[in-house]
Amino acid sequence: MPDHATPLPDRIETEEALEEVMTRPSAALVEFIRTLRGPLLILGAGGKMGPTLAVRARRAADAAKCNLDIVAVSRFSDRKAREWLERERVRTLNADLLAASDVASLPDAEDVIYLVGLKFGTTQNPAATWVMNTLVPAHVAERYPRARLVVLSSGNVYPLVGGGSGATEDHPLTPLGEYSNACVARERIFEYFSQQNCTPMVLVRLAYAVELRYGVLLDIAAKVWAGDPVDVTMNRLNWIWQGDANDMILRMLAFTASPPVPLNLTGPQPVSIRAAATRLGELLSRPAKLTGVEDETTFFSNPARACAALGAPTMPLETLLRWIAHWVSRGGRTLGKPTHFEVRDGKY
């Protein structure tokens, strides 16, 4: 949900320009941020979403003229991410959230955004995935029994579904694979502590954040640009611009409750893999090579509840496809983390 006072650019040339657009707060976030007393604690802030989420909160607080203390916590294996946060006046703390002593030493907070998780390499090291998605939630839930917690989960907690409007929050959580089941375990641990301590929470089932350096649409564009085949078996994909996702995640603090409230977070319209690849081929002046046959089942979430509470994301798909095509064609930097959107058996 971009700041409508500033038009979206026709294209994005640099990471600085990308980060400026991604951290523009919506008017709704500026109003909401006035209600926070702080500190606002962001755990796992050194990953794909954390830095721009923290800076969006900082910019919203500045626009609201409130002196909100925003604290980003991570191991910060990416030193540049920490330096950027500090330049943007976000306070940073280095902590290993697997260590109970590090979690115990964190500052008190009334509002906590939980972004910790592990997906890549699950097949090679499932134990690491399970410990990150179970032990860390227990540490954090015990440390903040009275805070409002917005906990990032995943749309992968659902199994593949057929036609219709997608899996709602009431759909059974019976996914395939170690990673997806570890995500269910993360939710259940937070749910347990919420029930024990009456901790208000939202469980955010995100599917899937996209920007120019990462995401399902970038993966498709990169394959088209390289002349590699794009597998259409998955049929269609959920997507949401990461700026919109971050804006909505912050505002979900207002909807926390005990027992936890699950909310699907994605755009209201999934994108056909075939259609996205074809359009990106047009924008890149390279024909898309398609493989596979569309299956009736896919990972597909219904975000109606979140959209009713927060408003629908407003980033146009065509704008995002144009940005991504230009970024790929000019050799823009990526995070080097493919989403494996083609995977249907849960083995990431």
Contacts in CASP RR format, 6 or more apart in sequence:
PFRMAT RR
TARGET T0000
AUTHOR 0000-0000-0000
METHOD contacts of the structure
MODEL  1
MPDHATPLPDRIETEEALEEVMTRPSAALVEFIRTLRGPLLILGAGGKMG
PTLAVRARRAADAAKCNLDIVAVSRFSDRKAREWLERERVRTLNADLLAA
SDVASLPDAEDVIYLVGLKFGTTQNPAATWVMNTLVPAHVAERYPRARLV
VLSSGNVYPLVGGGSGATEDHPLTPLGEYSNACVARERIFEYFSQQNCTP
MVLVRLAYAVELRYGVLLDIAAKVWAGDPVDVTMNRLNWIWQGDANDMIL
RMLAFTASPPVPLNLTGPQPVSIRAAATRLGELLSRPAKLTGVEDETTFF
SNPARACAALGAPTMPLETLLRWIAHWVSRGGRTLGKPTHFEVRDGKY
1 26 0 8 1.000
1 28 0 8 1.000
1 243 0 8 1.000
1 244 0 8 1.000
1 247 0 8 1.000
1 248 0 8 1.000
1 311 0 8 1.000
1 313 0 8 1.000
1 314 0 8 1.000
1 315 0 8 1.000
2 8 0 8 1.000
2 21 0 8 1.000
2 24 0 8 1.000
2 26 0 8 1.000
2 243 0 8 1.000
2 244 0 8 1.000
2 314 0 8 1.000
2 315 0 8 1.000
3 24 0 8 1.000
3 25 0 8 1.000
3 26 0 8 1.000
3 27 0 8 1.000
4 27 0 8 1.000
6 24 0 8 1.000
8 21 0 8 1.000
8 319 0 8 1.000
9 17 0 8 1.000
9 21 0 8 1.000
10 322 0 8 1.000
11 322 0 8 1.000
11 323 0 8 1.000
11 326 0 8 1.000
12 18 0 8 1.000
12 21 0 8 1.000
12 212 0 8 1.000
12 323 0 8 1.000
12 326 0 8 1.000
12 327 0 8 1.000
13 330 0 8 1.000
15 213 0 8 1.000
15 333 0 8 1.000
18 211 0 8 1.000
18 212 0 8 1.000
18 213 0 8 1.000
19 52 0 8 1.000
19 55 0 8 1.000
19 84 0 8 1.000
22 52 0 8 1.000
22 56 0 8 1.000
22 211 0 8 1.000
22 242 0 8 1.000
22 243 0 8 1.000
22 246 0 8 1.000
23 52 0 8 1.000
23 55 0 8 1.000
23 56 0 8 1.000
23 58 0 8 1.000
23 59 0 8 1.000
23 243 0 8 1.000
24 56 0 8 1.000
24 59 0 8 1.000
25 33 0 8 1.000
25 56 0 8 1.000
25 57 0 8 1.000
25 59 0 8 1.000
25 60 0 8 1.000
25 63 0 8 1.000
25 247 0 8 1.000
26 247 0 8 1.000
28 247 0 8 1.000
28 251 0 8 1.000
28 310 0 8 1.000
29 56 0 8 1.000
29 57 0 8 1.000
29 60 0 8 1.000
29 247 0 8 1.000
29 250 0 8 1.000
29 251 0 8 1.000
30 60 0 8 1.000
30 63 0 8 1.000
30 64 0 8 1.000
31 64 0 8 1.000
32 60 0 8 1.000
32 250 0 8 1.000
32 251 0 8 1.000
32 253 0 8 1.000
32 254 0 8 1.000
33 57 0 8 1.000
33 60 0 8 1.000
33 61 0 8 1.000
33 64 0 8 1.000
33 66 0 8 1.000
33 68 0 8 1.000
33 250 0 8 1.000
34 64 0 8 1.000
34 66 0 8 1.000
35 254 0 8 1.000
36 66 0 8 1.000
36 68 0 8 1.000
36 110 0 8 1.000
36 111 0 8 1.000
36 253 0 8 1.000
37 110 0 8 1.000
38 68 0 8 1.000
38 69 0 8 1.000
38 109 0 8 1.000
38 110 0 8 1.000
38 111 0 8 1.000
39 68 0 8 1.000
39 69 0 8 1.000
39 70 0 8 1.000
39 71 0 8 1.000
39 91 0 8 1.000
39 107 0 8 1.000
39 108 0 8 1.000
39 109 0 8 1.000
39 110 0 8 1.000
39 111 0 8 1.000
40 57 0 8 1.000
40 68 0 8 1.000
40 69 0 8 1.000
40 70 0 8 1.000
40 71 0 8 1.000
40 109 0 8 1.000
40 111 0 8 1.000
40 113 0 8 1.000
41 71 0 8 1.000
41 73 0 8 1.000
41 106 0 8 1.000
41 107 0 8 1.000
41 109 0 8 1.000
41 111 0 8 1.000
41 112 0 8 1.000
41 113 0 8 1.000
41 144 0 8 1.000
41 147 0 8 1.000
42 50 0 8 1.000
42 53 0 8 1.000
42 54 0 8 1.000
42 57 0 8 1.000
42 70 0 8 1.000
42 71 0 8 1.000
42 72 0 8 1.000
42 73 0 8 1.000
42 112 0 8 1.000
42 113 0 8 1.000
42 115 0 8 1.000
43 73 0 8 1.000
43 74 0 8 1.000
43 97 0 8 1.000
43 112 0 8 1.000
43 113 0 8 1.000
43 114 0 8 1.000
43 115 0 8 1.000
43 116 0 8 1.000
43 140 0 8 1.000
44 50 0 8 1.000
44 72 0 8 1.000
44 73 0 8 1.000
44 74 0 8 1.000
44 97 0 8 1.000
44 114 0 8 1.000
44 115 0 8 1.000
44 116 0 8 1.000
44 117 0 8 1.000
45 51 0 8 1.000
45 53 0 8 1.000
45 54 0 8 1.000
45 72 0 8 1.000
45 73 0 8 1.000
45 74 0 8 1.000
45 85 0 8 1.000
45 92 0 8 1.000
45 115 0 8 1.000
46 72 0 8 1.000
46 74 0 8 1.000
46 75 0 8 1.000
46 76 0 8 1.000
46 77 0 8 1.000
46 78 0 8 1.000
46 81 0 8 1.000
46 82 0 8 1.000
47 74 0 8 1.000
47 78 0 8 1.000
47 81 0 8 1.000
47 115 0 8 1.000
48 209 0 8 1.000
48 214 0 8 1.000
48 242 0 8 1.000
48 335 0 8 1.000
48 337 0 8 1.000
49 115 0 8 1.000
49 152 0 8 1.000
49 209 0 8 1.000
49 242 0 8 1.000
49 245 0 8 1.000
49 246 0 8 1.000
50 72 0 8 1.000
50 115 0 8 1.000
50 246 0 8 1.000
51 72 0 8 1.000
51 81 0 8 1.000
51 84 0 8 1.000
51 85 0 8 1.000
52 211 0 8 1.000
52 242 0 8 1.000
52 243 0 8 1.000
52 246 0 8 1.000
53 113 0 8 1.000
53 115 0 8 1.000
53 246 0 8 1.000
53 249 0 8 1.000
53 250 0 8 1.000
54 70 0 8 1.000
54 72 0 8 1.000
54 85 0 8 1.000
54 88 0 8 1.000
54 90 0 8 1.000
55 84 0 8 1.000
55 85 0 8 1.000
55 88 0 8 1.000
55 90 0 8 1.000
56 243 0 8 1.000
56 246 0 8 1.000
56 247 0 8 1.000
56 250 0 8 1.000
57 68 0 8 1.000
57 70 0 8 1.000
57 90 0 8 1.000
57 250 0 8 1.000
58 68 0 8 1.000
58 70 0 8 1.000
58 88 0 8 1.000
58 89 0 8 1.000
58 90 0 8 1.000
60 250 0 8 1.000
61 67 0 8 1.000
61 68 0 8 1.000
61 70 0 8 1.000
69 91 0 8 1.000
70 90 0 8 1.000
70 91 0 8 1.000
71 90 0 8 1.000
71 91 0 8 1.000
71 92 0 8 1.000
71 93 0 8 1.000
71 107 0 8 1.000
71 109 0 8 1.000
72 82 0 8 1.000
72 85 0 8 1.000
72 90 0 8 1.000
72 91 0 8 1.000
72 92 0 8 1.000
72 93 0 8 1.000
73 92 0 8 1.000
73 93 0 8 1.000
73 94 0 8 1.000
73 95 0 8 1.000
73 97 0 8 1.000
73 106 0 8 1.000
74 81 0 8 1.000
74 82 0 8 1.000
74 92 0 8 1.000
74 94 0 8 1.000
74 95 0 8 1.000
75 94 0 8 1.000
75 95 0 8 1.000
75 96 0 8 1.000
76 82 0 8 1.000
76 92 0 8 1.000
76 94 0 8 1.000
82 92 0 8 1.000
82 94 0 8 1.000
85 92 0 8 1.000
86 92 0 8 1.000
93 106 0 8 1.000
93 107 0 8 1.000
95 102 0 8 1.000
95 103 0 8 1.000
95 105 0 8 1.000
95 106 0 8 1.000
96 102 0 8 1.000
97 103 0 8 1.000
97 116 0 8 1.000
97 136 0 8 1.000
97 139 0 8 1.000
97 140 0 8 1.000
98 131 0 8 1.000
98 132 0 8 1.000
98 135 0 8 1.000
98 136 0 8 1.000
98 139 0 8 1.000
100 139 0 8 1.000
103 139 0 8 1.000
103 140 0 8 1.000
103 143 0 8 1.000
104 143 0 8 1.000
106 143 0 8 1.000
109 144 0 8 1.000
109 147 0 8 1.000
110 146 0 8 1.000
110 147 0 8 1.000
110 148 0 8 1.000
111 147 0 8 1.000
111 148 0 8 1.000
111 253 0 8 1.000
112 140 0 8 1.000
112 144 0 8 1.000
112 147 0 8 1.000
112 148 0 8 1.000
112 149 0 8 1.000
112 150 0 8 1.000
113 150 0 8 1.000
113 152 0 8 1.000
113 249 0 8 1.000
113 250 0 8 1.000
113 253 0 8 1.000
114 137 0 8 1.000
114 140 0 8 1.000
114 149 0 8 1.000
114 150 0 8 1.000
114 151 0 8 1.000
114 152 0 8 1.000
115 152 0 8 1.000
116 132 0 8 1.000
116 136 0 8 1.000
116 137 0 8 1.000
116 140 0 8 1.000
116 152 0 8 1.000
117 132 0 8 1.000
117 133 0 8 1.000
117 136 0 8 1.000
117 152 0 8 1.000
117 186 0 8 1.000
118 128 0 8 1.000
118 129 0 8 1.000
118 132 0 8 1.000
118 133 0 8 1.000
119 129 0 8 1.000
119 154 0 8 1.000
119 179 0 8 1.000
119 348 0 8 1.000
120 337 0 8 1.000
120 348 0 8 1.000
121 129 0 8 1.000
121 348 0 8 1.000
122 129 0 8 1.000
122 178 0 8 1.000
122 179 0 8 1.000
122 182 0 8 1.000
122 347 0 8 1.000
122 348 0 8 1.000
123 178 0 8 1.000
123 347 0 8 1.000
123 348 0 8 1.000
126 178 0 8 1.000
126 182 0 8 1.000
129 178 0 8 1.000
129 179 0 8 1.000
129 182 0 8 1.000
130 178 0 8 1.000
130 182 0 8 1.000
130 185 0 8 1.000
132 182 0 8 1.000
133 182 0 8 1.000
133 183 0 8 1.000
133 185 0 8 1.000
133 186 0 8 1.000
134 182 0 8 1.000
134 185 0 8 1.000
134 186 0 8 1.000
134 189 0 8 1.000
137 151 0 8 1.000
137 186 0 8 1.000
137 189 0 8 1.000
137 190 0 8 1.000
137 193 0 8 1.000
138 189 0 8 1.000
138 193 0 8 1.000
140 149 0 8 1.000
141 149 0 8 1.000
141 189 0 8 1.000
141 190 0 8 1.000
141 192 0 8 1.000
141 193 0 8 1.000
141 194 0 8 1.000
141 197 0 8 1.000
141 199 0 8 1.000
142 193 0 8 1.000
144 199 0 8 1.000
145 193 0 8 1.000
145 197 0 8 1.000
145 199 0 8 1.000
146 197 0 8 1.000
146 199 0 8 1.000
147 199 0 8 1.000
148 200 0 8 1.000
148 201 0 8 1.000
148 253 0 8 1.000
148 256 0 8 1.000
149 190 0 8 1.000
149 199 0 8 1.000
149 200 0 8 1.000
149 201 0 8 1.000
149 202 0 8 1.000
149 256 0 8 1.000
150 201 0 8 1.000
150 202 0 8 1.000
150 204 0 8 1.000
150 249 0 8 1.000
150 250 0 8 1.000
150 252 0 8 1.000
150 253 0 8 1.000
150 256 0 8 1.000
151 186 0 8 1.000
151 187 0 8 1.000
151 190 0 8 1.000
151 201 0 8 1.000
151 202 0 8 1.000
151 203 0 8 1.000
151 204 0 8 1.000
151 260 0 8 1.000
152 204 0 8 1.000
152 206 0 8 1.000
152 249 0 8 1.000
153 183 0 8 1.000
153 186 0 8 1.000
153 187 0 8 1.000
153 203 0 8 1.000
153 204 0 8 1.000
153 205 0 8 1.000
153 206 0 8 1.000
153 262 0 8 1.000
154 180 0 8 1.000
154 183 0 8 1.000
154 205 0 8 1.000
154 206 0 8 1.000
154 207 0 8 1.000
155 167 0 8 1.000
155 183 0 8 1.000
155 205 0 8 1.000
155 206 0 8 1.000
155 207 0 8 1.000
155 208 0 8 1.000
155 238 0 8 1.000
155 264 0 8 1.000
155 266 0 8 1.000
155 299 0 8 1.000
155 301 0 8 1.000
156 175 0 8 1.000
156 179 0 8 1.000
156 180 0 8 1.000
156 183 0 8 1.000
156 207 0 8 1.000
156 299 0 8 1.000
156 346 0 8 1.000
157 173 0 8 1.000
157 175 0 8 1.000
157 180 0 8 1.000
157 183 0 8 1.000
157 184 0 8 1.000
157 187 0 8 1.000
157 205 0 8 1.000
158 167 0 8 1.000
158 171 0 8 1.000
158 173 0 8 1.000
158 175 0 8 1.000
158 205 0 8 1.000
158 299 0 8 1.000
158 301 0 8 1.000
159 167 0 8 1.000
159 172 0 8 1.000
159 174 0 8 1.000
159 175 0 8 1.000
159 176 0 8 1.000
160 176 0 8 1.000
160 297 0 8 1.000
160 298 0 8 1.000
160 299 0 8 1.000
160 344 0 8 1.000
161 167 0 8 1.000
161 171 0 8 1.000
161 297 0 8 1.000
161 298 0 8 1.000
161 299 0 8 1.000
161 300 0 8 1.000
162 296 0 8 1.000
162 297 0 8 1.000
162 298 0 8 1.000
162 300 0 8 1.000
163 296 0 8 1.000
163 297 0 8 1.000
163 300 0 8 1.000
165 302 0 8 1.000
165 304 0 8 1.000
166 300 0 8 1.000
166 301 0 8 1.000
166 302 0 8 1.000
167 264 0 8 1.000
167 300 0 8 1.000
167 301 0 8 1.000
167 302 0 8 1.000
168 264 0 8 1.000
168 302 0 8 1.000
168 304 0 8 1.000
168 305 0 8 1.000
169 205 0 8 1.000
169 262 0 8 1.000
169 263 0 8 1.000
169 264 0 8 1.000
169 305 0 8 1.000
173 184 0 8 1.000
173 187 0 8 1.000
175 181 0 8 1.000
175 183 0 8 1.000
175 184 0 8 1.000
175 346 0 8 1.000
176 344 0 8 1.000
176 345 0 8 1.000
176 346 0 8 1.000
177 345 0 8 1.000
177 346 0 8 1.000
177 347 0 8 1.000
178 346 0 8 1.000
178 347 0 8 1.000
179 346 0 8 1.000
179 348 0 8 1.000
180 346 0 8 1.000
187 203 0 8 1.000
187 260 0 8 1.000
187 262 0 8 1.000
190 201 0 8 1.000
190 203 0 8 1.000
190 260 0 8 1.000
191 201 0 8 1.000
191 203 0 8 1.000
191 259 0 8 1.000
191 260 0 8 1.000
193 199 0 8 1.000
194 200 0 8 1.000
194 201 0 8 1.000
194 258 0 8 1.000
194 259 0 8 1.000
194 260 0 8 1.000
195 258 0 8 1.000
195 259 0 8 1.000
197 258 0 8 1.000
198 258 0 8 1.000
199 258 0 8 1.000
200 256 0 8 1.000
200 257 0 8 1.000
200 258 0 8 1.000
201 256 0 8 1.000
201 257 0 8 1.000
201 258 0 8 1.000
201 260 0 8 1.000
201 261 0 8 1.000
202 252 0 8 1.000
202 253 0 8 1.000
202 255 0 8 1.000
202 256 0 8 1.000
202 257 0 8 1.000
202 260 0 8 1.000
202 261 0 8 1.000
202 262 0 8 1.000
202 263 0 8 1.000
203 260 0 8 1.000
203 261 0 8 1.000
203 262 0 8 1.000
203 263 0 8 1.000
204 249 0 8 1.000
204 252 0 8 1.000
204 263 0 8 1.000
204 265 0 8 1.000
205 262 0 8 1.000
205 263 0 8 1.000
205 264 0 8 1.000
205 265 0 8 1.000
205 301 0 8 1.000
206 240 0 8 1.000
206 245 0 8 1.000
206 265 0 8 1.000
206 266 0 8 1.000
207 238 0 8 1.000
207 240 0 8 1.000
207 264 0 8 1.000
207 265 0 8 1.000
207 266 0 8 1.000
207 299 0 8 1.000
207 301 0 8 1.000
208 215 0 8 1.000
208 216 0 8 1.000
208 237 0 8 1.000
208 238 0 8 1.000
208 239 0 8 1.000
208 240 0 8 1.000
208 266 0 8 1.000
208 339 0 8 1.000
208 341 0 8 1.000
209 215 0 8 1.000
209 240 0 8 1.000
209 241 0 8 1.000
209 242 0 8 1.000
209 245 0 8 1.000
210 216 0 8 1.000
210 217 0 8 1.000
210 218 0 8 1.000
210 239 0 8 1.000
210 240 0 8 1.000
210 241 0 8 1.000
210 242 0 8 1.000
210 320 0 8 1.000
211 218 0 8 1.000
211 241 0 8 1.000
211 242 0 8 1.000
211 243 0 8 1.000
212 218 0 8 1.000
212 323 0 8 1.000
212 324 0 8 1.000
212 327 0 8 1.000
212 332 0 8 1.000
213 327 0 8 1.000
213 332 0 8 1.000
213 333 0 8 1.000
213 334 0 8 1.000
213 335 0 8 1.000
214 334 0 8 1.000
214 335 0 8 1.000
214 336 0 8 1.000
214 337 0 8 1.000
214 339 0 8 1.000
215 239 0 8 1.000
215 339 0 8 1.000
216 237 0 8 1.000
216 239 0 8 1.000
216 339 0 8 1.000
216 341 0 8 1.000
217 239 0 8 1.000
217 271 0 8 1.000
217 276 0 8 1.000
217 280 0 8 1.000
217 320 0 8 1.000
217 321 0 8 1.000
217 324 0 8 1.000
218 324 0 8 1.000
218 327 0 8 1.000
218 328 0 8 1.000
218 334 0 8 1.000
219 338 0 8 1.000
219 339 0 8 1.000
219 341 0 8 1.000
220 230 0 8 1.000
220 273 0 8 1.000
220 276 0 8 1.000
220 277 0 8 1.000
220 280 0 8 1.000
220 341 0 8 1.000
221 280 0 8 1.000
221 284 0 8 1.000
221 321 0 8 1.000
221 324 0 8 1.000
221 325 0 8 1.000
221 328 0 8 1.000
222 228 0 8 1.000
222 328 0 8 1.000
222 334 0 8 1.000
223 229 0 8 1.000
223 230 0 8 1.000
223 277 0 8 1.000
224 230 0 8 1.000
224 277 0 8 1.000
224 280 0 8 1.000
224 281 0 8 1.000
224 284 0 8 1.000
224 286 0 8 1.000
224 288 0 8 1.000
224 289 0 8 1.000
225 284 0 8 1.000
225 286 0 8 1.000
225 328 0 8 1.000
225 329 0 8 1.000
227 286 0 8 1.000
227 289 0 8 1.000
228 289 0 8 1.000
229 289 0 8 1.000
229 290 0 8 1.000
229 291 0 8 1.000
230 273 0 8 1.000
230 277 0 8 1.000
230 288 0 8 1.000
230 289 0 8 1.000
230 290 0 8 1.000
230 291 0 8 1.000
231 273 0 8 1.000
231 291 0 8 1.000
231 292 0 8 1.000
231 342 0 8 1.000
232 273 0 8 1.000
232 274 0 8 1.000
232 277 0 8 1.000
232 290 0 8 1.000
232 291 0 8 1.000
232 292 0 8 1.000
232 293 0 8 1.000
232 294 0 8 1.000
233 292 0 8 1.000
233 293 0 8 1.000
233 294 0 8 1.000
233 295 0 8 1.000
233 342 0 8 1.000
233 344 0 8 1.000
234 273 0 8 1.000
234 295 0 8 1.000
234 298 0 8 1.000
234 299 0 8 1.000
234 341 0 8 1.000
234 342 0 8 1.000
234 344 0 8 1.000
235 272 0 8 1.000
235 273 0 8 1.000
235 294 0 8 1.000
235 295 0 8 1.000
235 296 0 8 1.000
235 297 0 8 1.000
235 298 0 8 1.000
236 270 0 8 1.000
236 271 0 8 1.000
236 272 0 8 1.000
236 273 0 8 1.000
236 298 0 8 1.000
236 300 0 8 1.000
237 270 0 8 1.000
237 271 0 8 1.000
237 273 0 8 1.000
237 276 0 8 1.000
237 298 0 8 1.000
237 299 0 8 1.000
237 341 0 8 1.000
238 266 0 8 1.000
238 267 0 8 1.000
238 270 0 8 1.000
238 299 0 8 1.000
238 300 0 8 1.000
238 301 0 8 1.000
239 266 0 8 1.000
239 267 0 8 1.000
239 270 0 8 1.000
239 271 0 8 1.000
239 317 0 8 1.000
240 265 0 8 1.000
240 266 0 8 1.000
240 267 0 8 1.000
240 313 0 8 1.000
240 315 0 8 1.000
241 313 0 8 1.000
241 315 0 8 1.000
241 320 0 8 1.000
243 315 0 8 1.000
244 267 0 8 1.000
244 313 0 8 1.000
244 314 0 8 1.000
244 315 0 8 1.000
245 265 0 8 1.000
245 313 0 8 1.000
248 265 0 8 1.000
248 306 0 8 1.000
248 310 0 8 1.000
248 313 0 8 1.000
249 265 0 8 1.000
251 310 0 8 1.000
252 263 0 8 1.000
252 306 0 8 1.000
252 310 0 8 1.000
255 261 0 8 1.000
255 263 0 8 1.000
255 309 0 8 1.000
263 303 0 8 1.000
263 305 0 8 1.000
263 306 0 8 1.000
263 309 0 8 1.000
264 301 0 8 1.000
264 302 0 8 1.000
264 303 0 8 1.000
264 305 0 8 1.000
264 306 0 8 1.000
265 303 0 8 1.000
265 306 0 8 1.000
266 301 0 8 1.000
266 303 0 8 1.000
267 303 0 8 1.000
267 307 0 8 1.000
267 312 0 8 1.000
267 313 0 8 1.000
268 303 0 8 1.000
268 304 0 8 1.000
268 307 0 8 1.000
268 312 0 8 1.000
268 313 0 8 1.000
269 317 0 8 1.000
270 298 0 8 1.000
270 300 0 8 1.000
271 317 0 8 1.000
273 294 0 8 1.000
273 341 0 8 1.000
274 290 0 8 1.000
274 294 0 8 1.000
276 321 0 8 1.000
277 288 0 8 1.000
277 290 0 8 1.000
278 288 0 8 1.000
279 318 0 8 1.000
279 321 0 8 1.000
280 288 0 8 1.000
280 321 0 8 1.000
280 324 0 8 1.000
280 325 0 8 1.000
281 287 0 8 1.000
281 288 0 8 1.000
281 325 0 8 1.000
283 321 0 8 1.000
283 322 0 8 1.000
283 325 0 8 1.000
283 326 0 8 1.000
284 325 0 8 1.000
284 328 0 8 1.000
284 329 0 8 1.000
295 344 0 8 1.000
303 312 0 8 1.000
307 313 0 8 1.000
340 348 0 8 1.000
END
